[in-house]
Amino acid sequence: MTRKGLYTLSAIIYIALIALITLPPVTAALDRVTPRILGMPCMQFFLIMVPVALAVWLAVWFLWECKIEDREAAKAEAQTGGEAK
């Protein structure tokens, strides 16, 4: 995956997760649902799950971007013949 693709995927994930707890139709639907998830009302579970999911994705993004940077650095080094910058 390229850096641009990673940024696009991240934007989609962040927008989807934030929309899950901020858009009125979604919150109205979650407020009507009466089941409990892990002992919490449905909306409360999502209010806790979204920040946790965002933090996990941020860690994954950091590790994935490090791999991309390493790959780009190795490619640049191979093109220059290993010369010092």
MILOPA-250443 format. One line per field, with one value per residue (C-alpha): x, y, z; residue number from 1. Coordinates in Angstrom, 2 decimals. Example, Ala and Ser with C-alpha at 12.3 -4.5 7.8 and 13.67 -1.06 7.14 Angstrom:
px <- (12.30, 13.67)
py <- (-4.50, -1.06)
pz <- (7.80, 7.14)
nr <- (1, 2)
END
This chain:
px <- (0.00, 1.21, 1.29, -1.61, -3.67, -2.94, -4.05, -7.23, -8.05, -7.41, -9.70, -12.47, -12.08, -12.01, -15.03, -17.00, -16.24, -16.96, -20.17, -21.21, -21.57, -22.43, -24.98, -28.54, -30.06, -27.38, -27.64, -31.44, -31.27, -28.77, -30.86, -33.90, -32.06, -32.62, -30.12, -27.06, -23.54, -21.05, -23.59, -23.87, -26.68, -25.99, -25.17, -22.87, -20.97, -20.44, -19.35, -16.61, -15.80, -15.19, -12.26, -10.74, -11.08, -9.56, -6.59, -6.03, -6.22, -3.75, -1.25, -1.78, -1.37, 1.91, 3.36, 2.12, 3.61, 6.97, 6.97, 6.20, 9.01, 11.47, 10.50, 10.88, 14.26, 15.52, 14.33, 16.03, 19.23, 19.20, 18.75, 21.63, 23.91, 24.10, 25.79, 25.60, 23.25)
py <- (0.00, 3.49, 6.37, 8.06, 4.88, 4.60, 8.20, 7.63, 4.46, 6.26, 9.13, 6.68, 4.78, 7.96, 9.46, 6.23, 5.84, 9.47, 9.33, 6.27, 8.32, 11.78, 11.40, 11.82, 8.83, 6.50, 7.74, 7.59, 3.98, 3.05, 4.74, 2.68, -0.58, -2.08, -4.94, -4.68, -5.24, -6.31, -5.20, -1.64, -0.01, -0.07, 3.67, 3.68, 0.72, 2.57, 5.74, 3.66, 1.48, 4.30, 5.97, 2.55, 1.62, 4.96, 4.42, 0.90, 2.15, 4.94, 2.35, 0.18, 3.25, 4.17, 0.68, 0.49, 3.89, 2.81, -0.15, 2.16, 4.54, 1.65, 0.36, 3.83, 4.31, 0.94, 1.76, 5.17, 3.62, 1.00, 3.71, 5.82, 2.83, 3.19, 6.62, 8.78, 11.73)
pz <- (0.00, -0.75, 1.67, -0.14, 0.08, 3.80, 4.38, 2.37, 4.30, 7.59, 6.63, 5.75, 9.04, 11.16, 9.40, 9.75, 13.45, 14.30, 12.25, 14.23, 17.40, 16.04, 13.24, 14.53, 12.67, 14.02, 17.59, 17.42, 16.25, 18.94, 21.63, 20.63, 20.79, 24.22, 24.34, 26.48, 25.18, 27.85, 30.46, 29.10, 27.13, 23.40, 23.01, 26.02, 24.58, 21.29, 23.13, 24.77, 21.76, 19.26, 21.09, 21.75, 18.08, 17.05, 19.37, 18.02, 14.43, 15.23, 16.51, 13.42, 11.21, 12.93, 12.41, 8.83, 8.01, 9.46, 7.06, 4.15, 5.15, 5.49, 2.06, 0.52, 2.21, 0.96, -2.55, -2.48, -1.15, -3.90, -6.53, -5.25, -4.77, -1.01, -1.06, 2.04, 1.84)
nr <- (1, 2, 3, 4, 5, 6, 7, 8, 9, 10, 11, 12, 13, 14, 15, 16, 17, 18, 19, 20, 21, 22, 23, 24, 25, 26, 27, 28, 29, 30, 31, 32, 33, 34, 35, 36, 37, 38, 39, 40, 41, 42, 43, 44, 45, 46, 47, 48, 49, 50, 51, 52, 53, 54, 55, 56, 57, 58, 59, 60, 61, 62, 63, 64, 65, 66, 67, 68, 69, 70, 71, 72, 73, 74, 75, 76, 77, 78, 79, 80, 81, 82, 83, 84, 85)
END
